[in-house]
């Protein structure tokens, strides 16, 4: 059993807090659709009495704090109280979806994240959560499609670390598909997936200021069952970014999700069963 190790950290920053003066929330969004949806959301929220708006914001902050501290029941209670005040916040649906993931109810998580996407007007961070769920659930083709949609949304920021991580996840999906036991994927298609994965692995060099180069090569080594070489790549990457160890956390988490790095809560993606899990850190990091 695996958990999407980036989900909550992104959820926390999906939207800035809804300001008590709602008109200040929309700061020239990139997508017109998001402007429209944000305007409707903020108008609805601004029509609430100020006391309720302040109570809602406090509850939302509390909900994230509870979830980060693995206090799931208290998170659910906070979300319930939030819905009693205002039921239309995509951040709340994101958080609810994260809880469904922890409960292994992927169907409800998927439904909830899609509601958040609809509310948010395809905010990139919300789209990531939906794609990450598919990644966690070993739905490799669906995950690739969602991640590619996300990349199109953030193409103006294509040099960001966020985009590099998304590309890395696409690469891992293709590695998984190259060993798929799905009868609908023939040998030629598997070879195609492997070639595409290798192409992605070599897309960037060490000159890129990102762990991508090191972790992509590590993934290829793991794929070939060369754990010594894979470990060497990861160690080198950590040394290169030793002045910023937090930068590699997301990459480590992704390798754990995929099963290439062992952890007390991780398994290889080709294994089955739910007996290897002690509940991981719910704050995702």
C-alpha positions, 0 to 999 in steps of 0.5 A: 500500500502506498500513499501520495507523499506530496499531496498534503504539502501541495494541498496546504498551498493550493489557494491562499486563505480566502480573505475576509475582504474577498475582492482582494483574493484574485490577483490576476489569475493566469486562466480566465476560467479560474478568474470566473470561478474564483470570483463566484467563490469569493462573492459567495464567501463575502456575503457571509457575516464577517464573524462566520468568515473569520470562524471559517478561516480559523477552522480551515487553518486548524484542519490543515494543522490537524492533518499535518499532525496526523490527527485525522478525526479532528481534521474530519470534525473541522471539515464538518464544521467548515461545511456547516458554514460554507460548502464551496471551498476547493481547498476543503475538498482537497483535504477531504480527498487526502483523507479518503486516500489515507482510508484507501478509498480511492474511488471517493478520493478521485470523486472529491478531487474532481470536485475540487478541480471543477471548483478551482478551474483547473488550478495546477496544484489541484490537478497535481493531486488528482494525477498523484492519486492515479500514480499512487493507485498504479493507474499508470496510463491515467496518471500520465494523461493527468500529468501531461495535462498539468504540464500544459497548464504550467508550460509558462513555468516549465523551468520550475522544479515542480515541472521537473518532478512531474516529468520524472513521475511520467518517466516512472509511469512509463517504466512501470508500463514497460513491465506491465502484465496487462494483456492489452499492452503487447511487447512492442508497446512495452518496448516503446514505453521503455524507450520513452522512459529512457528518453525522458531520463536523458532529457537533462544533464547534471547542468540542470539545477535539479535532482532530476538528472541523478534520480532519473539515472537512479530509477533506470538503475533500479529498473535494471535491478542494479541497486548499487549503481542506483544508490550511488546516483542517489547519494551523489544527488544528495551530495550535490544538493547537500546545501539544500537537503529539503530539495531532494525530499520530494524526489525521495518520496516519489521513489518510495511511492514507486517502490524503488526506495525501501521504507517502513511504509513502502513496497515495490509497485509490482507487489500486492497486498496491504500488509507492509504499511504502518500509517505514514506521515500524513503531512506527506513529508 
